[in-house]
Amino acid sequence: MNVPAARVTINDVAARAGVSKGAVSMAFNNRPGVSQATRKRIFEVAQELGWTPHQTARSLSGRRSGIVGLALCRPARVLGLEPFYMEFISGIEDVLAERSCSLLLRLVRDLEEETLLYEEWWRSRTIGGAILVDFHHDDLRIEPLRALGMPAVAVGNPSLTGGFPSVWRRVGGGGSRALPGGARPPAHRARRRSRRPRPQRHPCRRV
């Protein structure tokens, strides 16, 4: 009677290549953390044993969530006093809900913590992309976040956003700029506090 051969598994590939199962998974999913020499050895062993990743499992492990991350660098008590951001967040959530997505909001203390948070979210596959705000000249977040390859939309002047797609447009005759719908960023609002604000209607529904 013929005894069917045992099915080759990722454990067999890892044992033959002298690496962990995690290393095999990283190699086949093209993730960082495995040297080119090790990656090549894993592929050679897998071909020798006739093993390929299960396509369903590979699809699930590679799937990004339908969550968009937003980190704001400001205390909670201050956030509640900024009408712009209350309307901004509400508009984002409306648009994401229409697409069966959701917003993950976190308050951070400084730009370094914000950068580390986005890196953690992206590498753990917690988020599928991000919204970046509050840009400055020579912004320290730009280079590390671009290196991640994380999809992101920047809310700010394109001259400051380091090449990220930005939401920003000209309004009025004086060359001022604003977000979709006429909502002004906090810096603009601060300069115009002495003037009576105009009613705004869902300023961020097109973000």
Disulfide bonds with the S-S distance in Angstrom:
none
